[in-house]
Amino acid sequence: MRGVKYLATIALLAACTPPPPLVTPADADRTHLAMADLQRGRDLLLAKCGGCHDVPLPSSQTPAQWGPRMDDMAQRAGLVGDERRLIQQYLLAMRQ
């Protein structure tokens, strides 16, 4: 029985996607964006996108794909104000 639980745990962990990258001061310097804005974008990505599906990694789309993808998902995620901009800014900045 222990072996089955162990294998089930391993399978569950393998199925999970990794979290999006953490924001560092080097990322803010490299992208010339405020670290607080990048962090807010990551936080919004986790909260707004992760509620319905696995949180996408910045590298999962090209820069040209992120715009239309955000257009498609912004309304469904209930993004308001500058939330869309912050999420997209984070995704594009952390893609590198």
N, C-alpha and C positions, 0 to 999 in steps of 0.2 A: 504494500500500500504506500509506503514511503517513497518508493521509486516512482510510482505513478504521479504523486504530488510533485515530486522534484521535476519530472519531465514536463508536467503541465506548466509549472512555473517557468521553466526554460523556454517553452513554446510561446508562452504569453509575452515574455520579455523580448524574444526574437521578433515578434509580430509588431512591436511598438516602434514607431519611427523616433529617431533621435530628436531632442529639442532643438529649436533654432539657436544659432550661435549667440553667445553672450556678447554684449557690447563692451568694448574696452576704450580707454582713452586713445589708444593708437588708431582705432577705427574712426573715432571722431576727428582726429588730426588728419588721417588719410583722406577722409571724405569732405572735410571742411564743414561738418555739420555739428550741431550741439549734441553732446553726449546725452543730455536729458531728452532731447527729441528722439534720438535713436532708441534709447531705453523705453520711452513711452510707446514708440512704434512696436517694439518687441512685446511689451506688456499687452498692448491692444491686440496684437496678432494672436497671442496666447488666449486672451479672454474672449475675443469676438469670433475668431476662426476655430479655435479649439473646442468650442461648445458643440459643434456639429460634425466635425471630421478631424482627422489628424492634421496637426498644424503643418502647413507646407514649409519646406526649407527654402531659403532664398535662392539656392542653386537649382531648384526644381523647374524654374521657368527662365526663359531668356528675358532681358530687359524689354524687348518688344512684346513679349507675351504677358508681362505683368500688368500693363495698362488695361488691355481688354479683360483680363482675368479679374482685376479689381473692379472694373465697371460691372462685370457680371455678379460679383459677390457682395459689393458694398451695400446694396439695398437689402439683400437677404440677411446680412450680418447686422443690419440696423446701425450702420455707421453714421455718425452725425458730426457736424462741424468739421474740424480738421483731422478727424480720425483716419479717414481714407488716405490723406496725404502722408500722415505720420507712418502708417503701416507700409505704404508703397515706398516711402523714402527709406525705411529700415530694410525692406526686402532688396531694394536696388543697391543700397550701400553695403550690405552684408553679403551680397552675391559674390563679390570679388575675393 
